[in-house]
Amino acid sequence: MSKPVILLTNDDGVNSVGLWAAYEALSEFAEVVISAPAVQQSAVGRSISIFEPLRMNEVQINGYTAHIVEGRPTDSLLLGLYALDIRPNLVVSGINLGENISCESITTSGTVGAAMEAANQGVPSVAFSLQMTNHGDKFTDPRAHRIDFSEAKKAIQKLIPVFLEKGLPKGADLINVNIPAGEVKGYRVTTLGSRLFDTSVEMRTDPRGKPYYWICGDVVHLNEKGTDVEAIQDGFVSITPLTMDNTAYSACDALHDLVGGL
């Protein structure tokens, strides 16, 4: 019996230790094809390169074949599907270095963005991210990390066979999975938290006296029951079903009342 085919991508780049941890976990039960960005592409969301050509190269990394794309995570996903003509049973994006939780993070995450584009193309997808206790580590070279991916790999090996066999639940276009740093106490099905950061902009001055700016912010901890933010804080793997439909259905009647007579 042939193995299922999984298209694997990420946003940390093809050399990320998280990508290769996912590859190791998935290869035990699936044929895995890697199509990933050549370099770090975090926080680009679901952006697509429509104004410039894209290049893809086949390389050998860690003794295995990978396809590197000089573009964004979504570009990598699309070239994997259509340039390589891969027809995967499932797309996996990750393992991202740093959690992607709350409404705030999933709209900017390149990891989730690639999974969203897979769903948009009709392919079920799952995004995996690993919490990092030191947020500064998210911005170092993804090849340099010495992170323990054992719990994240266990999550992949527990969840992906279920989704391959039974498909995603009705109403879900993709699944967003986040693994806490340290000991995992269990698994929770969650909703999205409302936010994760208290955003700010810091102005600095360069050696020539010109101002420049850093977008930054501190992590906020809101007490929102049943959310992915709460699950990660409590030491649980969060499993959040997502949909591509952003319609605020509960606001439709009120909006009709506001503008229906125009």
N, C-alpha and C positions, 0 to 999 in steps of 0.2 A: 504494500500500500504506500503510495507516494506521500511525502510530507507536505503539510500546508506551506504556502509561500507567504513570507512576511517581508514587506518593504520597511526598512529601518532608516530613520533620519533623525536629525536633532537641530539645535540652534547654536550649540557650543563649538561646532566645527568637527571635522572628520577625525581629528586627533584626540578628541576628548576621551578621558578615561571612562566617563559615563556612557558614552556610545558603545564602547567596547565591552563594558560590563553587561549592557543590554544584549549585545551580540552573543556573548558567552552563554547567557541565560536562555536566550531564544533558540540557539543552535542545537540545544539538546533535543528539541522536538519539532523544529521547523527548518525549512530552507530559507535562509535570510539573505536578502539583497540590500546592500548599503548604498544609499544615495544621499549625501550629506554636504553641507557647505564646506568650502575649502578652509575658511577661517571663522572666527568668532562672529556670531550674528544674533546675539541676545537682544531682546527688547525691540525687535523689528515687527512683531505681530504677524499679521497675515499679508504683509506687503509683497507685491509681485513685481518683477523687473519687466516692465512693458516698453521701456524707452531705450534699452540697450540689449545687445546680443548676449547670450550666455554660452559659456564653455564648460564642457564636462570631460574629465579625464579618468581613465581607469588606472588605479595604482595598487601596489601591494603594501599593506600596513599590517604589522604583527603577523606576517605570513599569510594574510587573507586578502581577497580582492575587495576593493571598495571603489565607488564612483564618487569623485569629488566635483562639486559644482561651484563655479565662481559666481555665486549669487546668494540668495536668501534661502531660509528653510523651505518656504513655499515653492520657490524655484526648484529646489532639490527634489521635492515631492513630485512636482509636475514632470520634471525630466525623467524621474524614475518611472512614472506611469507611462509616459508617452514617447520619450526618446529611447528608453530601454525596452519599452513595450512590455513592462511587467504587469501582470494581472494578479495582484496579491489577494489572498484571503483576508488579510488584515494589514493595516499600517500601524507601526509603533513609532512614536516620537520620544526621544530621550535616551538615556536617563539624564535629565537636566541637572546641572549643578546649582541647586537652589530651588526652594519650593515655589510653585505657581498656584497660589491659593487666593481666593476672593475675586469678586467681579473686577477689581482693579488690576490684578495681575494677569488674568487670562486674556484680557484684551490687548495687552502689550507683549505677552510671551510669544517668542518665535517657536518654542516647543509646541505650545497649544495651537498656535497659528497654523503650523504644518498639519497637525491632526485635523483642524477645522477644514483646511483645504481638501484633505483626503475625503472627509465627509461630504464636502461640496461636490466632489467628483464621484460620489456614490460608493465609496469604499469605507467600511467601518474602521474606526481608528481609536487608539488609546495613547494618551500622553502620560509619561512617567517623569516625576521630579523628586529629587531628594533634598530634604531640608538641610541647610548648612547653618550651624550655630554662629559662625563668624561670617557676617554678610560681606566682609571685605574679600573673602575667599572666592566669591562669585566672579570677581573681576581679575583674578590672576590667570595665568596661562593654564588652560584646561588640561594640558599634558602633565602639569607639575603636581597635581593633587595626589595625596596619599590617603584617599577616602575609603572607608569601609563600605562597600556596596553589597555586602552579604544580605542585608534585609531587603534592599531594593530588588536584588536578583530573586529572592524568595517570592516577593510580591509578583514579579513578572511570571514566575513559573507556577504560581497558584492561580492567577487571574487570567492570563492569556489563553491557556487551554480551555477554560470555561467559555470565554467569548468565541473561540474558534469553533467549539462544539455546538453552542447554543445560540450564538449571535448576541448582539447587543439587545438590551430590553426595549420593548416597544416605546416609542416616543423619544429615545435617546439617539442622537446622531453620532456622538463620540463620548468617550469616558476620560475623565481627568483624574489621575491617581497621584497622590503625594505621600511620600514616605518620611516619617519623622527621623531626625538624627538620633542615634542611640537605640536603646531597646524598644522593640515594637510590642505594644500590649495587646494589639488585636486590630480588627478591621471595622470601619464604619462607613455606611452609605451616608453621604452628606449633601448639603446644599452649599451654595457659594456664600462666603461671608461678604459683607458689604464693602470692606476696604481693608488694606493692610498697612499703608504708609500715611504718615502725616507729611505731605510733600512741602518742600521749601526750595528756594533758590538762593545759592550762596555766591556773592560777588567777591572776586579777588582781583588783584592787580598784578600784571605781568612785569618783568624787569624793565620794560620800556614805558611803564606808567599807564598802560592801556587796561581797561577793565575786561574781565572775562567771567564766565558764569558756570557753576556746577548745579545741575538739577539733582537734588538729594532729598533726604527725609528720614525720619525715625520711624521704626516699626510701632504701630499702635496695636493694642490688645483690647478689642471690644468683646464684651460678654454676649456673644450671639450663639444661642443653643442650636445644636444640630448642624453647625456649619463646618466647612473644611478647616477654617482657622482654629476653631475649638478642638477639633479632632487632633490636629498636629500638635497643638499646645499640650494636649492630654497624653500624647505618645501613641496615637493610633494612626494607622494608614487611612487616609481619606479617599473615598471612591465616589466621585461626583459625576452624575450623568448630565451631559450638556446637550443643548439643542441649537441649531443654526437659526432658528426663528426668534428674532429679538423683539417681536411684537409685544407690547404691553397690553394684553387683552383686557385686563381689569380697568384700563383707562379709556377704552374705546367709547363706552356710553357717555362718559363725562366729556370727552373730546367732541363727540357729536353735539352735545348740548352747547359747547362753547362756539363751535364753528359751523354747525349744521345749517344755519340760516344764511350763510354767506353766498 
